[in-house]
Amino acid sequence: MSEAYSIYEAKTHFSKVVKKVKEGREIIIKERGVPVGKIVPLKKKENFEERLERLALRGSLLPGRGGRLPKGIKKSGALRRFLEERD
């Protein structure tokens, strides 16, 4: 969901605009009622373990035979290359 601000409003309330972006919102900047730009949050760079957990929660990575997700997997190898290619 995005909100819109005029250039003047965005300048005047810049701290509030940045706070909303940090919360994950997109902000549209308008000039004379016409959209001219968008401020969007940056994607967080996740580490290898966070990526494994996210894939598991999404159902793309299934637990092994022991019922647990792999811990401490080294980044070298096929799994690392597969995850890098998907970025």
Backbone torsions as a table, in degrees:
resi	resn	phi	psi	omega
1	MET	NA	133.5	-178.7
2	SER	-118.6	154.6	175.9
3	GLU	-115.8	160.2	-179.2
4	ALA	-121.9	140.1	176.5
5	TYR	-133.2	145.8	170.5
6	SER	-73.5	165.1	178.1
7	ILE	-58.2	-43.3	179.5
8	TYR	-60.6	-47.3	-179.9
9	GLU	-63.2	-41.5	-179.3
10	ALA	-63.8	-40.9	177.2
11	LYS	-65.7	-45.2	-176.3
12	THR	-66.4	-37.9	-176.3
13	HIS	-114.4	39.2	-173.6
14	PHE	-58.2	-41.8	179.5
15	SER	-60.4	-40.5	179.1
16	LYS	-66.9	-39.9	178.8
17	VAL	-63.0	-45.9	179.8
18	VAL	-62.9	-40.1	178.2
19	LYS	-60.2	-42.3	179.0
20	LYS	-65.5	-38.1	178.1
21	VAL	-65.7	-41.2	178.1
22	LYS	-62.3	-28.0	177.6
23	GLU	-78.5	-5.5	177.4
24	GLY	104.8	4.4	-178.7
25	ARG	-86.5	153.5	173.7
26	GLU	-100.7	138.7	-178.7
27	ILE	-118.5	126.1	176.4
28	ILE	-94.0	133.0	176.7
29	ILE	-104.5	129.5	-178.0
30	LYS	-117.8	147.2	172.7
31	GLU	-122.7	116.5	-176.9
32	ARG	54.8	39.5	177.3
33	GLY	82.7	-2.6	-178.4
34	VAL	-106.0	124.9	178.1
35	PRO	-60.4	130.2	179.7
36	VAL	-123.8	-10.9	-179.5
37	GLY	-167.8	170.0	-179.8
38	LYS	-141.6	134.9	173.6
39	ILE	-105.7	122.3	-177.4
40	VAL	-125.8	151.5	177.7
41	PRO	-69.8	147.0	175.6
42	LEU	-75.9	148.2	175.5
43	LYS	-74.2	134.4	179.3
44	LYS	-73.2	132.7	175.9
45	LYS	-78.7	117.3	-178.3
46	GLU	-96.8	149.2	177.6
47	ASN	-83.2	176.8	-173.4
48	PHE	-60.2	-43.8	-178.8
49	GLU	-66.8	-39.9	177.6
50	GLU	-63.6	-38.5	178.4
51	ARG	-64.1	-43.3	177.3
52	LEU	-59.7	-45.2	-178.8
53	GLU	-63.7	-42.1	179.5
54	ARG	-64.0	-42.0	178.2
55	LEU	-64.3	-37.4	178.5
56	ALA	-66.5	-43.7	179.3
57	LEU	-63.0	-34.2	179.7
58	ARG	-77.4	-15.4	-179.4
59	GLY	90.8	7.8	179.6
60	SER	-84.9	-17.3	179.2
61	LEU	-126.6	122.1	-176.9
62	LEU	-101.1	148.7	177.4
63	PRO	-61.5	155.1	177.7
64	GLY	-76.0	-171.3	-177.9
65	ARG	-61.6	-29.5	179.9
66	GLY	-77.5	-2.5	178.7
67	GLY	85.2	1.1	-179.7
68	ARG	-114.5	156.1	173.5
69	LEU	-79.0	150.1	-179.2
70	PRO	-63.5	135.0	176.3
71	LYS	-118.1	143.6	176.0
72	GLY	70.6	25.4	177.7
73	ILE	-67.8	133.7	177.8
74	LYS	-74.6	150.9	-175.6
75	LYS	-73.9	-13.3	-179.7
76	SER	-80.4	147.5	176.1
77	GLY	116.1	-173.0	-172.8
78	ALA	-65.4	-40.5	-178.1
79	LEU	-63.1	-43.0	178.7
80	ARG	-61.0	-46.2	-179.8
81	ARG	-64.1	-39.6	178.4
82	PHE	-61.2	-46.4	-179.3
83	LEU	-66.4	-38.3	178.5
84	GLU	-65.4	-38.3	-179.4
85	GLU	-68.1	-27.2	-178.2
86	ARG	-79.1	-14.1	-179.2
87	ASP	-67.8	NA	NA
